[in-house]
Amino acid sequence: MPVKIANQAKLVKALNQSLGWELRAQALYAHYAAYVKGLESLTLAEHFEEEVAESLGHAKKVREIIAVLGGEAVTTRDAAPIVHTEEVRVMLEEALKTESKAAEAYQKIIPMVRGNAVFYHTIYHILKDEMTAVMEVEALLGR
């Protein structure tokens, strides 16, 4: 039986936007893991693969919330293009854009789920992961 929550349609829409970013992150990081070259590949390929796994986990949790709400989860990634490159700095800049957009999307969801402890806890921890990823990529870029 679906859970009822205020502004449910708006919440499902926001969750689907976040899911689209997670699906995009999976594609982006898998692509970059395959194309990173040179010395950077020793650490960045593994980092990118870990980000794929994290995005898979986030997407699973978001889909579960959408299902509990009785909504329909998207199956396509966000339409923002994925830049093909073998330049590490460009890869990291693109990763930063993706992580920042995902964090923004989850920040918009937090106030919508405050009344549901389970949803709030789940989204809060995903947001924390996204913010950590932003800081990690900024550090890799030397910022």
C-alpha positions, -999 to +999 in steps of 0.1 A: +000+000+000+015+034-010+025+059+017+007+092+016+028+123+020+021+160+014+028+172-021+034+136-032+034+143-070+060+171-065+081+148-043+080+120-069+090+145-096+119+157-075+130+121-067+129+112-104+151+142-112+176+129-086+173+094-101+181+108-135+213+123-121+222+090-105+217+072-138+238+099-155+265+095-129+266+058-135+272+063-172+296+091-168+318+073-143+318+040-161+328+059-193+356+078-176+369+047-158+374+031-192+391+061-208+414+074-180+450+069-190+485+072-177+496+074-141+462+089-131+445+056-142+461+038-112+439+057-088+412+074-108+399+043-126+392+027-092+377+060-079+354+062-109+343+026-105+335+032-068+314+062-078+295+039-103+287+016-074+277+044-051+253+058-078+238+024-082+231+022-045+216+057-044+194+049-074+181+018-057+171+037-026+154+065-046+135+039-067+124+022-035+110+055-021+092+062-054+077+028-054+065+031-018+049+064-028+031+047-056+050+066-083+067+055-114+105+057-115+123+071-145+145+047-165+165+072-184+194+094-173+194+132-170+198+146-205+229+167-197+255+155-222+284+134-211+316+149-225+339+123-240+375+130-231+408+114-222+419+145-203+418+140-165+411+176-157+381+176-180+368+143-165+371+158-130+354+190-140+325+170-155+324+148-123+322+180-102+293+193-123+274+160-119+280+157-081+271+193-076+238+190-096+230+158-077+236+175-044+214+204-054+186+180-064+187+162-030+188+195-011+155+203-027+140+170-015+151+173+022+123+197+032+097+176+013+105+145+034+109+160+069+076+145+080+087+109+072+117+098+093+126+069+070+126+090+038+144+118+055+171+095+069+176+079+035+178+112+015+199+129+042+226+101+039+225+103+001+229+141+003+259+136+027+275+112+002+270+137-027+285+165-006+315+143+003+319+135-034+319+172-043+347+178-017+367+149-030+365+160-066+374+196-056+405+182-037+415+161-068+413+194-088+435+211-062+409+235-050 
